[in-house]
Amino acid sequence: MQKIWFILLLCVAMYGCRQGEDTCQDNIDTSKIPLKLQVVRLEDELFACKSKKDVQLFIAKYDTLFRRYDRFTPKKPADSLQNRLWEMVQNKYMDTLYKDVKERFDSPKTGKWKQVQQDFELAFKHIKHYYPDFKPFTVYTTITGLGSFWGGRQDIEIDLRNKTIIISLEMYHGEKRRYALNPKMYPAYIAKRLTPEYIAPSCILQLSELYNKGDEKDRTLIADMIGAGKAYSFVKDMMPCLPDTLLTGYTQKDINNLKDKENREYIWNYLIEKKYIFSTSQMVNKNFMGETPYITEINQRCPGRVGWWIGYRIIQKYRKKFPDLTLRDLMNKTNTRAIFEASGYNGD
C-alpha cells in the first residue's frame, strides 16, 4: 500500500513540475486526431556545410523560405546571404553557440526539444479539433547569432499566410547561457520568458490572430483588452494544461499580486476613475498593453501588460456566464463592449 501511494505521489510531483497547476482537465481526445508535424532543423544543415558551395546548395534548397522574410534579403552585393551564412559557419563563437544549442535542446537526457515538439503537436491537434480545416504550420529552427548576423529581434517569426514558423533556438536557451542577450533589446523582465517552455505558447498566441476577430474601428482600451483576453483564452483551449505563468509570461508573484483583492480592486478603480476603459488614446493603450516591468502610473504590484490580464479575466467571467458558447463563436464576436457589459466584470 505504501508503495502504491509513493508511486502516485511521484506521478503528481512530476506532473506538477511540468504543468505548474494543481489540476488539469483536457476534454479533447487528441489521440484520434491525425496530424503530422513537420520540423526542419536548419541549424544542423547549415553547420554541416563544409564550403561556400555547400552553403549555396543549402540556400537553394530553402530559397522559397528565405524569400519570405525581409531580413534574409541582402542590402548590398557584398553582403550576400551566401557570404553571411558562410561567415557564420566559420565563426568560432557561432560554432560554440551551436554546440550550446545542441546541448540545451538535443541532449539525450536533458534536451528540451522533444517536449517543445510535443507541445506543438498537442496544440495543433486541438486547433484541428476546433477548426477541422487547419493545416499544421511547418516549424523551422535556426540560429541567428543572437541577432548579430541578421540584426534586430529575431526570436520567433511567423508567416500566417504561408504557415511557417522560424524559431531562433539560442534566444530560448534560458538560464546559464554562455552568451548574454542584448539587454537593450531584451531587458530582464522580457529575457526571463526566453526559455524552451515558452516557445510553443508564444507561437500559438500569435496563431490566434487567424481566428480572433475584432472591430478595426474600435480603438478603445477595452477593445484591446478583450481582444487580448480572447487570444489568451484561445491558447488556453489549445493547451489546456498550460499554467498561467507560461500563458501570460508573469511570475507567480505577479499573478498573486493581480489576484490580491485589495490590489486588483485598486487597479480597476484607478482605470475607472481615470476614464481609461473607453479611452482611444494611444498612450493609454501603450501604458496598459505594452511591455514594461510594472505600471509606474499605478504601483509596483501592477505588472506590465496588465490590460492583457484584465481582458483574460473578463473573458473568463463571460464564458462562465454563457457556458454553451463555443470557442469559435467567442473568437468571432467583435462587439467588445457587449462582451464587457455582459461579463459583469468589476475588478473581481
ZAMARGU-4260 file (C-alpha; in steps of 0.2 Angstrom, whole numbers, plus 5000, padded with zeros to 4 digits):
<rodrens>
0) 5000/5000/5000 | 5014/5012/5004 | 5022/5008/4988 | 5007/5012/4978 | 5005/5029/4987
5) 5023/5033/4984 | 5021/5030/4965 | 5005/5041/4965 | 5014/5055/4974 | 5029/5053/4962
10) 5017/5055/4947 | 5009/5070/4954 | 5025/5078/4958 | 5032/5075/4941 | 5016/5081/4933
15) 5015/5097/4944 | 5033/5101/4939 | 5029/5101/4921 | 5012/5109/4922 | 5013/5120/4937
20) 4995/5118/4942 | 4986/5108/4955 | 4973/5101/4942 | 4972/5099/4924 | 4957/5094/4913
25) 4958/5091/4894 | 4941/5086/4887 | 4948/5083/4870 | 4954/5066/4865 | 4968/5071/4854
30) 4974/5053/4851 | 4960/5051/4837 | 4966/5067/4828 | 4978/5063/4814 | 4992/5076/4812
35) 5010/5075/4806 | 5021/5089/4812 | 5035/5094/4800 | 5050/5101/4809 | 5066/5107/4799
40) 5082/5109/4809 | 5090/5122/4798 | 5105/5125/4810 | 5110/5107/4808 | 5110/5108/4789
45) 5119/5124/4789 | 5133/5119/4801 | 5136/5104/4792 | 5141/5114/4777 | 5160/5112/4773
50) 5162/5125/4759 | 5153/5140/4751 | 5147/5128/4738 | 5138/5118/4752 | 5130/5135/4758
55) 5124/5139/4741 | 5116/5122/4739 | 5108/5125/4757 | 5101/5142/4751 | 5094/5135/4735
60) 5085/5121/4745 | 5076/5133/4756 | 5075/5148/4743 | 5056/5149/4745 | 5058/5151/4764
65) 5072/5164/4763 | 5062/5175/4751 | 5048/5176/4763 | 5057/5186/4776 | 5065/5203/4773
70) 5079/5200/4785 | 5086/5187/4773 | 5087/5200/4758 | 5105/5206/4756 | 5106/5225/4757
75) 5121/5225/4745 | 5130/5213/4734 | 5145/5210/4746 | 5133/5206/4760 | 5125/5192/4751
80) 5116/5178/4760 | 5129/5166/4755 | 5143/5176/4762 | 5134/5179/4778 | 5130/5161/4781
85) 5147/5155/4777 | 5154/5168/4789 | 5143/5161/4802 | 5148/5143/4799 | 5166/5148/4800
90) 5165/5159/4816 | 5172/5150/4831 | 5159/5159/4843 | 5145/5153/4832 | 5152/5136/4832
95) 5152/5137/4852 | 5134/5144/4851 | 5128/5130/4840 | 5136/5117/4852 | 5127/5125/4867
100) 5110/5125/4857 | 5113/5106/4854 | 5116/5103/4872 | 5101/5113/4878 | 5089/5106/4866
105) 5095/5089/4860 | 5104/5081/4874 | 5098/5063/4876 | 5095/5066/4895 | 5091/5084/4897
110) 5086/5090/4880 | 5071/5101/4879 | 5066/5100/4860 | 5056/5084/4862 | 5045/5092/4874
115) 5043/5108/4863 | 5038/5097/4849 | 5026/5088/4859 | 5018/5104/4865 | 5016/5110/4846
120) 5008/5093/4842 | 4996/5094/4856 | 4991/5112/4852 | 4990/5109/4833 | 4978/5094/4837
125) 4967/5105/4847 | 4966/5118/4834 | 4962/5105/4821 | 4948/5099/4833 | 4940/5116/4834
130) 4945/5121/4816 | 4945/5105/4805 | 4952/5114/4790 | 4968/5119/4800 | 4984/5114/4792
135) 4999/5112/4804 | 5012/5126/4802 | 5030/5120/4797 | 5042/5123/4811 | 5059/5128/4806
140) 5073/5130/4819 | 5089/5140/4816 | 5102/5150/4825 | 5104/5169/4821 | 5120/5173/4832
145) 5109/5182/4845 | 5103/5193/4831 | 5121/5198/4826 | 5120/5190/4809 | 5103/5196/4805
150) 5100/5211/4816 | 5086/5216/4827 | 5075/5205/4837 | 5073/5188/4829 | 5067/5176/4842
155) 5052/5169/4833 | 5045/5174/4816 | 5028/5168/4810 | 5021/5169/4792 | 5002/5167/4795
160) 4999/5166/4776 | 5012/5153/4771 | 5010/5144/4788 | 5028/5144/4793 | 5037/5147/4810
165) 5055/5151/4812 | 5062/5149/4829 | 5080/5155/4834 | 5084/5142/4847 | 5099/5151/4855
170) 5087/5165/4860 | 5077/5152/4871 | 5092/5144/4879 | 5086/5151/4896 | 5097/5152/4911
175) 5116/5149/4912 | 5118/5154/4894 | 5136/5157/4888 | 5132/5172/4878 | 5121/5185/4886
180) 5106/5193/4876 | 5107/5212/4872 | 5099/5220/4887 | 5093/5235/4877 | 5083/5223/4866
185) 5079/5210/4880 | 5078/5218/4897 | 5077/5206/4912 | 5058/5206/4913 | 5057/5200/4895
190) 5073/5189/4895 | 5066/5178/4909 | 5052/5172/4897 | 5065/5166/4884 | 5066/5148/4890
195) 5061/5132/4880 | 5044/5131/4889 | 5038/5147/4882 | 5041/5143/4863 | 5025/5134/4859
200) 5014/5145/4869 | 5021/5160/4861 | 5018/5153/4844 | 5000/5148/4847 | 4997/5165/4854
205) 5002/5173/4838 | 4992/5160/4828 | 4977/5165/4837 | 4977/5180/4825 | 4970/5169/4812
210) 4954/5166/4821 | 4952/5181/4833 | 4940/5193/4825 | 4939/5211/4830 | 4932/5228/4825
215) 4946/5238/4817 | 4936/5254/4820 | 4935/5251/4839 | 4952/5258/4846 | 4946/5259/4864
220) 4957/5251/4878 | 4943/5239/4882 | 4943/5233/4864 | 4961/5229/4865 | 4959/5221/4882
225) 4946/5209/4877 | 4955/5205/4861 | 4970/5200/4871 | 4959/5191/4883 | 4952/5181/4868
230) 4969/5177/4862 | 4974/5170/4879 | 4958/5160/4880 | 4962/5153/4863 | 4979/5147/4869
235) 4972/5140/4885 | 4959/5130/4875 | 4973/5123/4864 | 4985/5120/4878 | 4973/5116/4892
240) 4986/5111/4905 | 4997/5126/4902 | 5000/5136/4919 | 4996/5154/4919 | 5014/5158/4921
245) 5018/5151/4904 | 5002/5158/4896 | 5005/5176/4902 | 5024/5177/4905 | 5021/5183/4923
250) 5030/5176/4938 | 5019/5168/4951 | 5022/5183/4962 | 5015/5194/4948 | 5000/5183/4947
255) 4997/5183/4966 | 4998/5202/4966 | 4985/5203/4952 | 4974/5191/4962 | 4976/5200/4978
260) 4958/5208/4981 | 4964/5224/4988 | 4977/5227/4973 | 4966/5221/4959 | 4952/5232/4965
265) 4964/5247/4966 | 4970/5244/4949 | 4952/5243/4942 | 4946/5258/4951 | 4961/5268/4945
270) 4956/5264/4927 | 4938/5268/4930 | 4942/5285/4939 | 4954/5290/4925 | 4941/5285/4912
275) 4953/5275/4903 | 4942/5260/4899 | 4934/5268/4884 | 4949/5279/4880 | 4956/5279/4862
280) 4972/5287/4867 | 4987/5278/4860 | 4997/5282/4875 | 4985/5275/4887 | 4985/5259/4876
285) 5004/5258/4877 | 5004/5260/4896 | 4992/5246/4899 | 4995/5234/4885 | 5014/5236/4881
290) 5029/5229/4888 | 5036/5236/4905 | 5042/5229/4921 | 5027/5237/4930 | 5014/5251/4928
295) 5023/5266/4936 | 5006/5275/4935 | 4998/5263/4947 | 5011/5254/4958 | 5025/5241/4958
300) 5012/5227/4961 | 5004/5230/4944 | 5015/5221/4931 | 5016/5227/4913 | 5003/5221/4900
305) 4990/5222/4914 | 4977/5225/4901 | 4980/5208/4894 | 4977/5200/4911 | 4961/5210/4914
310) 4955/5206/4897 | 4958/5187/4901 | 4948/5189/4917 | 4934/5197/4908 | 4933/5183/4895
315) 4934/5170/4909 | 4919/5178/4918 | 4910/5180/4901 | 4912/5161/4897 | 4906/5156/4914
320) 4890/5166/4911 | 4887/5158/4894 | 4894/5140/4896 | 4886/5135/4880 | 4896/5147/4870
325) 4908/5138/4858 | 4926/5144/4856 | 4923/5148/4838 | 4908/5159/4842 | 4918/5168/4855
330) 4933/5171/4843 | 4920/5178/4830 | 4912/5190/4842 | 4918/5208/4838 | 4907/5219/4849
335) 4919/5220/4864 | 4908/5232/4873 | 4894/5220/4873 | 4906/5206/4880 | 4912/5218/4893
340) 4895/5223/4899 | 4888/5205/4899 | 4903/5198/4908 | 4898/5209/4924 | 4917/5211/4927
345) 4920/5224/4941 | 4938/5221/4945 | 4935/5204/4953
</rodrens>
